[in-house]
Amino acid sequence: MKEVSRAAGVSISTVSHVLNGTRHVSPELRQRVQVAITQLDYRHNGLARSLRTRQSYAIGLIIPDVANPYYPQIARGVQDAAAAAGYWVFLCNSDRHPQAEVRLLENLEGRRVDGIILDPSGPDPALLAALRRSAAPVVLVGSRIDEPDLDVVTVAPNGGYEAVRHLIARGHRRVALIAGPPVSGGALPALPAKAGGYRQALDEAGIPPDLTLIAEADYTREGGAAAMQRLLALPNPPTAVFAGNDLMAIGALAAARRAGLRVPEDLAVVGYDDIPEAAVTTPALTTVAVPKYEMGRAAADVLLDRLRSRSPHASTASTLDGDSGTSGRPGTPSPHHIVLPHRLIIREST
């Protein structure tokens, strides 16, 4: 580091701030340091930095399934925000199992990550207990947990309502729901994911609910196709379906095609998420678009804010707007609850 400071004509502390992202450095000085680093082929000793600061400069990201096209965009948002602050990201898959989530939380903490971002399966009691005893700060993203003392970044909850209202406005009265598994562990009886907005839209339109039109699946194409086949086998099948994610909706499109149905003439289909495939299916899929990348960045920003507030050199004030007070721990800023908007994208499938 001394050689870099000498070559760049700056102090050692300035080089340290550039390498560690610990303080603002002017663009001119930053450029001089980076040029010197390149010329000298300098390699930063991350282990020495961790020992000195008692930070690993690593965060864990726990998502249900990296193979689902919804999650890489969240992961990219997390990584971009983390990298800009000098952090690495470790990616883990939970397969939506609460026990796996608890195990991953404990393992990541045991490996001394500085913080964790989790897309949880639901308010499982063991998971809630693990979240509250974690020494590392945890931020929930796209959350199926609504707890006032936890940091949460999520999407406005009425996307299903808007999707079903759109189908009703198209003249459909037999509207089915392909939902994810029930969210268990809460104070209320478990309901299939997205069922609340579905029921609200039907109630407002004066359409009596028909439980035979609700089919549960596992958020995959295969699950969506199997659920659609069950719905089409009903004596009075639906004329429209809202699926809780785009993968299930794409599976429903395939099942409708195999059954000889035309979309949208015989069956209208709406998905949720707006994954890249949604725009290139045949027909193109109407869906509720979720700001996935922005959600990942926002979760990382919340976590980084927590880490800054824990640093002995940080101000006790939070850097995020609207965050003040305490959350039950002395000196801890109150929880962040960030809700991002969604939007209905109308394409050819309706």
C-alpha positions as CSV (number, residue, x, y, z in Angstrom):
1,M,0.0,0.0,0.0
2,K,2.9,2.3,0.7
3,E,4.2,1.8,-2.9
4,V,0.7,2.6,-4.3
5,S,0.5,5.8,-2.2
6,R,3.9,6.9,-3.3
7,A,3.2,6.2,-7.0
8,A,-0.1,8.0,-6.8
9,G,1.2,10.9,-4.8
10,V,-1.5,10.5,-2.1
11,S,-1.6,9.4,1.5
12,I,-1.8,5.8,2.6
13,S,-5.2,6.5,4.2
14,T,-6.5,7.8,0.8
15,V,-5.4,4.5,-0.8
16,S,-7.1,2.6,2.0
17,H,-10.4,4.5,1.5
18,V,-10.3,3.8,-2.3
19,L,-9.7,0.0,-1.7
20,N,-12.2,-0.4,1.1
21,G,-14.9,2.1,0.1
22,T,-14.9,3.6,3.6
23,R,-14.9,7.2,2.7
24,H,-15.6,9.5,-0.3
25,V,-12.6,10.1,-2.4
26,S,-12.6,12.7,-5.2
27,P,-12.7,11.2,-8.8
28,E,-9.3,12.7,-9.6
29,L,-7.6,11.1,-6.6
30,R,-9.5,7.8,-7.1
31,Q,-8.3,7.7,-10.7
32,R,-4.6,8.3,-9.6
33,V,-4.9,5.5,-7.1
34,Q,-6.4,3.0,-9.5
35,V,-3.8,3.8,-12.2
36,A,-1.0,3.2,-9.6
37,I,-2.7,-0.1,-8.5
38,T,-2.7,-1.2,-12.2
39,Q,0.8,-0.2,-12.9
40,L,2.2,-1.9,-9.8
41,D,-0.1,-5.0,-10.2
42,Y,-1.1,-4.5,-6.5
43,R,-3.2,-7.3,-4.9
44,H,-5.3,-6.2,-1.9
45,N,-4.9,-8.5,1.1
46,G,-8.5,-9.1,2.0
47,L,-7.6,-11.4,5.0
48,A,-5.5,-8.7,6.6
49,R,-8.3,-6.2,6.1
50,S,-10.9,-8.6,7.7
51,L,-8.7,-9.2,10.7
52,R,-8.1,-5.5,11.2
53,T,-11.7,-4.4,10.8
54,R,-13.4,-7.6,12.2
55,Q,-15.5,-7.6,9.0
56,S,-15.6,-10.2,6.2
57,Y,-16.9,-7.8,3.6
58,A,-19.2,-10.6,2.5
59,I,-22.9,-11.0,2.6
60,G,-25.1,-14.0,2.1
61,L,-28.1,-14.1,-0.3
62,I,-30.6,-16.9,0.3
63,I,-33.2,-17.4,-2.5
64,P,-35.6,-20.3,-3.2
65,D,-34.3,-21.4,-6.6
66,V,-31.6,-19.9,-8.8
67,A,-33.0,-21.9,-11.7
68,N,-36.2,-19.8,-11.6
69,P,-35.7,-16.8,-14.0
70,Y,-37.2,-14.5,-11.4
71,Y,-34.3,-14.7,-9.0
72,P,-31.2,-13.9,-11.0
73,Q,-32.5,-10.4,-11.5
74,I,-32.9,-9.9,-7.8
75,A,-29.4,-11.4,-7.3
76,R,-27.9,-9.1,-9.8
77,G,-29.4,-6.1,-8.0
78,V,-28.0,-7.3,-4.7
79,Q,-24.5,-7.9,-6.3
80,D,-24.3,-4.6,-8.0
81,A,-25.1,-2.6,-4.8
82,A,-22.8,-4.8,-2.7
83,A,-19.9,-4.6,-5.2
84,A,-20.1,-0.8,-5.3
85,A,-19.6,-0.8,-1.5
86,G,-16.8,-3.3,-1.6
87,Y,-18.7,-6.5,-0.6
88,W,-18.8,-10.0,-2.1
89,V,-22.1,-12.0,-2.3
90,F,-22.5,-15.7,-1.5
91,L,-25.5,-17.2,-3.1
92,C,-27.5,-20.1,-1.5
93,N,-30.7,-22.0,-2.5
94,S,-33.3,-22.9,0.1
95,D,-35.8,-24.7,-2.2
96,R,-38.5,-22.9,-0.1
97,H,-37.9,-25.2,2.9
98,P,-38.0,-23.3,6.3
99,Q,-35.6,-25.9,7.8
100,A,-33.1,-25.2,5.0
101,E,-33.5,-21.5,5.5
102,V,-32.7,-21.8,9.2
103,R,-29.7,-24.1,8.4
104,L,-28.3,-21.6,5.8
105,L,-28.8,-18.7,8.2
106,E,-26.8,-20.5,10.8
107,N,-24.1,-21.6,8.4
108,L,-23.6,-18.2,6.9
109,E,-23.4,-16.6,10.3
110,G,-20.9,-19.3,11.3
111,R,-18.8,-18.3,8.3
112,R,-18.8,-14.8,9.5
113,V,-20.7,-13.0,6.8
114,D,-21.4,-9.4,7.7
115,G,-25.1,-9.6,6.8
116,I,-27.8,-11.7,5.1
117,I,-30.6,-11.1,2.6
118,L,-33.3,-13.8,2.6
119,D,-36.3,-14.4,0.4
120,P,-38.3,-16.5,2.9
121,S,-40.8,-19.3,2.4
122,G,-43.2,-17.9,5.0
123,P,-43.6,-17.1,8.8
124,D,-42.4,-20.5,10.1
125,P,-41.9,-20.2,13.9
126,A,-38.4,-21.8,13.8
127,L,-37.4,-19.4,11.0
128,L,-38.7,-16.4,12.9
129,A,-36.8,-17.4,15.9
130,A,-33.6,-17.8,13.9
131,L,-34.1,-14.4,12.3
132,R,-34.4,-12.7,15.7
133,R,-31.4,-14.5,17.3
134,S,-29.1,-13.8,14.4
135,A,-26.1,-11.7,15.4
136,A,-25.8,-10.7,11.7
137,P,-28.4,-8.2,10.4
138,V,-30.9,-9.9,8.1
139,V,-33.1,-8.2,5.4
140,L,-36.1,-10.0,4.0
141,V,-36.8,-9.5,0.3
142,G,-40.0,-10.2,-1.7
143,S,-41.3,-11.2,1.7
144,R,-44.0,-13.6,2.7
145,I,-43.3,-12.5,6.3
146,D,-45.0,-9.4,7.7
147,E,-43.3,-8.7,11.0
148,P,-43.0,-5.1,12.3
149,D,-39.6,-5.6,13.9
150,L,-37.8,-7.0,10.8
151,D,-36.3,-5.2,7.7
152,V,-38.5,-6.0,4.7
153,V,-38.3,-5.0,1.0
154,T,-41.3,-6.2,-0.9
155,V,-43.8,-5.4,-3.7
156,A,-47.3,-3.8,-3.2
157,P,-49.6,-6.7,-2.3
158,N,-52.5,-6.1,-4.8
159,G,-51.0,-7.4,-8.0
160,G,-53.3,-10.5,-8.0
161,Y,-56.3,-8.2,-7.5
162,E,-55.3,-6.1,-10.6
163,A,-54.7,-9.3,-12.7
164,V,-58.1,-10.8,-11.8
165,R,-59.9,-7.5,-12.2
166,H,-58.4,-7.2,-15.7
167,L,-59.8,-10.6,-16.6
168,I,-63.2,-9.7,-15.2
169,A,-63.2,-6.5,-17.3
170,R,-62.6,-8.7,-20.3
171,G,-66.0,-10.4,-19.6
172,H,-64.8,-13.5,-17.8
173,R,-66.9,-14.9,-14.9
174,R,-65.2,-18.3,-14.5
175,V,-61.8,-17.2,-13.4
176,A,-59.4,-19.8,-12.0
177,L,-56.4,-19.3,-9.8
178,I,-53.2,-21.4,-10.0
179,A,-51.6,-20.6,-6.7
180,G,-48.4,-21.4,-4.9
181,P,-48.4,-23.6,-1.8
182,P,-50.2,-22.3,1.3
183,V,-48.2,-19.8,3.4
184,S,-48.2,-21.6,6.8
185,G,-46.9,-20.6,10.2
186,G,-48.9,-17.3,10.6
187,A,-51.6,-16.4,13.0
188,L,-54.3,-16.9,10.4
189,P,-55.3,-20.1,8.6
190,A,-53.0,-20.8,5.6
191,L,-54.2,-19.5,2.2
192,P,-52.7,-20.2,-1.2
193,A,-50.3,-17.4,-2.4
194,K,-52.1,-14.6,-4.3
195,A,-55.6,-15.9,-3.1
196,G,-56.3,-12.6,-1.2
197,G,-56.3,-10.4,-4.2
198,Y,-58.1,-13.0,-6.3
199,R,-61.0,-13.2,-3.8
200,Q,-61.2,-9.4,-3.4
201,A,-61.6,-8.9,-7.2
202,L,-64.3,-11.6,-7.4
203,D,-66.2,-10.1,-4.4
204,E,-66.1,-6.6,-5.9
205,A,-67.6,-8.0,-9.1
206,G,-70.3,-9.9,-7.3
207,I,-68.9,-13.3,-8.5
208,P,-69.5,-16.0,-5.9
209,P,-66.2,-17.8,-5.1
210,D,-65.8,-21.4,-6.4
211,L,-63.2,-23.3,-4.5
212,T,-62.9,-25.9,-7.3
213,L,-61.4,-23.1,-9.4
214,I,-58.4,-22.8,-7.1
215,A,-55.5,-25.2,-7.9
216,E,-52.2,-25.3,-6.0
217,A,-48.9,-25.9,-7.8
218,D,-45.2,-25.5,-7.0
219,Y,-44.1,-22.4,-9.0
220,T,-42.8,-24.5,-11.9
221,R,-43.9,-25.0,-15.5
222,E,-44.7,-28.6,-14.8
223,G,-46.8,-27.6,-11.8
224,G,-48.7,-25.0,-13.7
225,A,-49.4,-27.4,-16.6
226,A,-50.7,-30.1,-14.2
227,A,-52.9,-27.6,-12.3
228,M,-54.3,-26.4,-15.7
229,Q,-55.1,-29.9,-16.7
230,R,-57.1,-30.4,-13.5
231,L,-59.0,-27.2,-14.0
232,L,-59.8,-28.1,-17.6
233,A,-61.2,-31.5,-16.5
234,L,-63.9,-29.8,-14.4
235,P,-67.5,-30.2,-15.6
236,N,-67.6,-26.4,-15.9
237,P,-64.0,-25.4,-16.6
238,P,-62.7,-21.8,-16.4
239,T,-62.5,-19.4,-19.3
240,A,-59.6,-17.5,-17.7
241,V,-56.8,-18.2,-15.3
242,F,-54.5,-16.1,-13.2
243,A,-51.2,-17.9,-12.2
244,G,-49.2,-16.9,-9.2
245,N,-46.0,-16.7,-11.3
246,D,-45.0,-16.7,-14.9
247,L,-43.5,-20.2,-14.9
248,M,-46.9,-21.6,-13.9
249,A,-48.7,-19.4,-16.4
250,I,-46.3,-20.7,-19.2
251,G,-47.1,-24.2,-18.1
252,A,-50.9,-23.4,-18.3
253,L,-50.4,-22.1,-21.8
254,A,-48.8,-25.4,-22.8
255,A,-51.6,-27.4,-21.2
256,A,-54.2,-25.3,-23.0
257,R,-52.4,-25.8,-26.3
258,R,-52.3,-29.6,-25.8
259,A,-56.1,-29.5,-25.0
260,G,-56.7,-27.8,-28.4
261,L,-57.8,-24.5,-26.8
262,R,-57.0,-21.1,-28.3
263,V,-55.5,-18.4,-26.2
264,P,-57.1,-15.9,-25.5
265,E,-60.3,-16.9,-27.5
266,D,-61.1,-20.0,-25.4
267,L,-58.9,-19.4,-22.4
268,A,-57.3,-16.1,-21.2
269,V,-54.1,-16.4,-19.1
270,V,-52.3,-13.9,-16.8
271,G,-49.0,-14.5,-15.0
272,Y,-47.0,-12.7,-12.4
273,D,-43.4,-11.5,-12.3
274,D,-42.7,-10.6,-15.9
275,I,-39.7,-12.9,-16.4
276,P,-37.9,-12.5,-19.8
277,E,-39.8,-15.5,-21.3
278,A,-43.1,-13.8,-20.7
279,A,-42.7,-11.5,-23.7
280,V,-41.7,-14.3,-26.1
281,T,-44.2,-17.0,-25.4
282,T,-46.9,-17.8,-28.0
283,P,-49.0,-15.9,-27.4
284,A,-47.1,-13.3,-25.4
285,L,-48.1,-13.4,-21.8
286,T,-50.1,-10.8,-20.0
287,T,-48.4,-10.4,-16.5
288,V,-47.9,-8.3,-13.4
289,A,-44.4,-6.9,-13.7
290,V,-42.4,-6.8,-10.5
291,P,-39.3,-4.6,-10.2
292,K,-36.9,-7.5,-9.4
293,Y,-33.6,-5.8,-10.0
294,E,-34.7,-2.7,-8.0
295,M,-35.9,-4.9,-5.2
296,G,-32.5,-6.6,-4.9
297,R,-30.7,-3.3,-4.9
298,A,-33.1,-1.9,-2.3
299,A,-32.5,-4.9,0.0
300,A,-28.8,-4.6,-0.4
301,D,-29.0,-0.8,0.4
302,V,-30.9,-1.5,3.6
303,L,-28.4,-4.2,4.6
304,L,-25.4,-1.9,3.9
305,D,-27.1,0.8,5.9
306,R,-27.4,-1.6,8.8
307,L,-23.7,-2.5,8.5
308,R,-22.7,1.2,8.4
309,S,-24.7,1.9,11.6
310,R,-22.9,-1.0,13.3
311,S,-19.4,0.3,12.3
312,P,-17.6,2.0,15.2
313,H,-16.7,4.8,12.8
314,A,-20.3,5.3,11.6
315,S,-22.8,8.0,12.6
316,T,-25.7,6.7,14.7
317,A,-28.1,8.2,12.2
318,S,-29.4,6.1,9.4
319,T,-28.7,7.1,5.8
320,L,-32.1,5.9,4.5
321,D,-35.0,8.3,4.4
322,G,-37.7,7.7,6.9
323,D,-35.6,5.5,9.2
324,S,-35.5,6.8,12.8
325,G,-36.0,5.7,16.4
326,T,-35.3,2.2,17.7
327,S,-36.4,-1.3,17.0
328,G,-36.1,-2.8,20.4
329,R,-32.3,-2.9,20.6
330,P,-30.6,0.2,22.1
331,G,-29.0,2.3,19.4
332,T,-30.5,0.3,16.5
333,P,-32.5,2.2,13.9
334,S,-36.1,1.3,13.5
335,P,-36.9,-1.4,10.8
336,H,-37.1,-0.5,7.2
337,H,-40.3,-1.4,5.4
338,I,-39.9,-0.6,1.7
339,V,-42.8,-1.4,-0.7
340,L,-42.1,-1.1,-4.4
341,P,-44.8,-0.7,-7.1
342,H,-45.9,-3.3,-9.7
343,R,-47.7,-2.8,-13.0
344,L,-49.9,-4.8,-15.2
345,I,-48.5,-5.5,-18.7
346,I,-51.2,-6.4,-21.1
347,R,-50.1,-8.7,-24.0
348,E,-51.7,-11.2,-26.3
349,S,-52.8,-13.9,-23.9
350,T,-55.8,-11.9,-22.7
